[in-house]
Amino acid sequence: MNSEWYEQKFKECLEKKDRDKFYIRPTSLTFKIQPYKRKSEKSFMIASFLLKTTKNKQIQETNELPEELFLNYWIITISYYSMLYIAKALVLTKGYETDDHYSTQIALGKLFVVTNELEKEDLEILDQSYKILEDEYITYFEDARKESRTARYSAIKSYDRQRVSTIFENARKFIAKLSLMI
């Protein structure tokens, strides 16, 4: 993806509006920056706590938490949303507000990657995390629809410990970097 692509997609998102939705719009509501930043940080704290519980069976049992496979799903989900919230906060620093995952990624690309304020790899981390989350949603709903015991379990097993750790660490780095930029 090059700068022209981001320019074009950004323009499309600025112009696109549905009945109850905008994609990217100019805003002066900079008071939203700190709440989004705080939401990112506090959400990531929850993901961190859940990650710690996966390593301690006693905490899981004492608090009647589900097994690690289910906790991993939420660690990934919360880690991704923590990245999304900090990204929305950063976009607000440039006077724009985004409404969804895609438009936030486009805005980051146009406002920060193209201007070399943010590395392309940082944007790819956000995109990769979203794709993993999106793929799991699709798989989960397909599995539920088919009501296949084997398929349901294979969808859950896709979150092994290494994958969860990678996504969690990527989120930690992404949030730390964007927080410094704010």
Secondary structure as UniProt FT lines:
FT   HELIX           3..15
FT   STRAND          17..18
FT   TURN            19..20
FT   STRAND          21..22
FT   STRAND          24..26
FT   HELIX           30..32
FT   HELIX           33..54
FT   HELIX           57..62
FT   TURN            63..64
FT   HELIX           68..92
FT   TURN            93..95
FT   STRAND          96..98
FT   HELIX           101..108
FT   HELIX           109..113
FT   TURN            114..116
FT   HELIX           120..146
FT   HELIX           149..157
FT   HELIX           161..181
//
